[in-house]
Amino acid sequence: VQLVESGGGLVQPGGSLRLSCVVSESIFNFNVVGWYRRAPGKLRELVATLTNNGYTNYDGSVKDRFTISGDNAKNTVDLQMNGLKPEDTAVYYCNAYSRGTFYWGQGTQVTVSS
């Protein structure tokens, strides 16, 4: 299984970015897909998840600003990020979970700075 992220970059506070993750097989094959992030000097943390029956879950710090979505026709998992803050600066990782195994992408850098 391969996961490839794209869409990171530099954005000003209050701006928006859309991250996309292409998965090498149907996202319905996984129990959960999602996005995690690791900020400098911190542990990796959950950002948002999407189950294969459509339930979503968000960390409290991003709820109402970020939206996770999946497109099974394209095998993609996207993260729309609005109202970005400097504290959202991190490497963002795509994740897929199935049968006790976690799969990870290589990560994409998001920097929020003026």
C-alpha positions in Angstrom: 0.0 0.0 0.0 1.3 3.4 -0.9 0.1 6.8 0.1 1.3 10.0 -1.5 0.5 13.4 -0.2 0.6 16.7 -2.0 -0.7 20.3 -1.5 1.5 21.6 1.3 3.2 25.0 1.2 3.6 28.4 2.7 0.4 30.3 3.5 -0.3 33.5 5.5 -2.4 33.3 8.7 -6.1 33.2 7.8 -5.4 31.5 4.5 -6.4 28.1 3.1 -4.7 25.0 1.7 -6.1 21.7 0.4 -4.0 18.6 1.0 -4.6 15.5 -1.1 -3.5 11.9 -0.5 -3.6 9.4 -3.3 -3.9 5.8 -2.1 -2.7 2.9 -4.2 -6.0 1.0 -3.6 -9.6 1.6 -2.8 -10.0 3.6 0.3 -13.0 1.4 1.1 -10.5 -1.4 1.8 -9.5 0.4 5.0 -11.4 0.8 8.2 -10.2 4.4 8.7 -8.3 6.9 6.7 -7.1 10.2 8.0 -4.5 12.9 8.5 -2.0 13.4 11.3 0.6 16.1 11.8 3.9 16.6 13.7 4.9 20.1 14.6 8.6 20.9 15.4 9.5 19.5 18.8 6.2 17.8 19.3 4.7 14.3 18.9 2.6 13.3 15.9 -1.0 14.0 16.6 -4.4 13.2 15.0 -5.9 15.9 12.9 -9.0 14.2 11.3 -10.2 10.8 10.4 -12.9 9.3 8.1 -14.3 5.8 8.5 -15.4 3.6 5.7 -19.0 4.1 6.7 -18.7 7.9 6.5 -18.1 9.0 10.0 -15.6 11.8 10.6 -13.7 12.9 13.7 -11.6 16.0 14.3 -9.1 17.2 16.8 -10.7 20.1 18.8 -8.1 22.5 17.6 -9.1 22.1 13.9 -12.9 21.4 14.2 -14.9 24.0 12.2 -11.8 25.0 10.2 -10.7 21.7 8.6 -12.8 19.3 6.5 -11.8 15.7 5.6 -13.3 14.0 2.6 -12.8 10.8 0.6 -13.3 10.1 -3.1 -13.4 6.3 -3.8 -13.5 6.8 -7.5 -10.1 8.6 -7.4 -8.7 6.7 -4.3 -8.0 10.1 -2.6 -8.4 11.5 0.9 -8.4 15.3 1.0 -8.0 17.7 3.9 -9.4 21.2 3.3 -7.8 23.6 5.7 -9.3 27.1 6.2 -8.5 29.8 8.7 -5.0 28.6 9.1 -3.0 29.7 12.2 0.7 29.7 12.9 0.2 26.8 15.3 -1.0 24.7 12.4 2.5 24.6 11.0 3.6 21.0 10.8 4.4 18.1 8.6 1.1 16.5 7.6 0.9 12.8 7.1 -1.8 10.7 5.4 -2.8 7.5 7.2 -4.8 4.4 6.4 -5.6 1.6 8.8 -6.8 -1.9 8.1 -6.5 -5.3 10.0 -4.1 -4.0 12.6 -1.7 -2.3 10.2 -1.1 1.4 9.8 0.1 2.8 6.5 1.7 6.2 6.2 2.6 8.6 3.5 5.9 10.5 3.4 4.4 13.8 4.7 3.9 17.2 3.3 5.1 20.5 4.9 2.6 23.1 5.8 3.9 26.5 7.1 1.7 29.3 8.2 3.6 32.5 8.5 3.3 36.2 7.6 
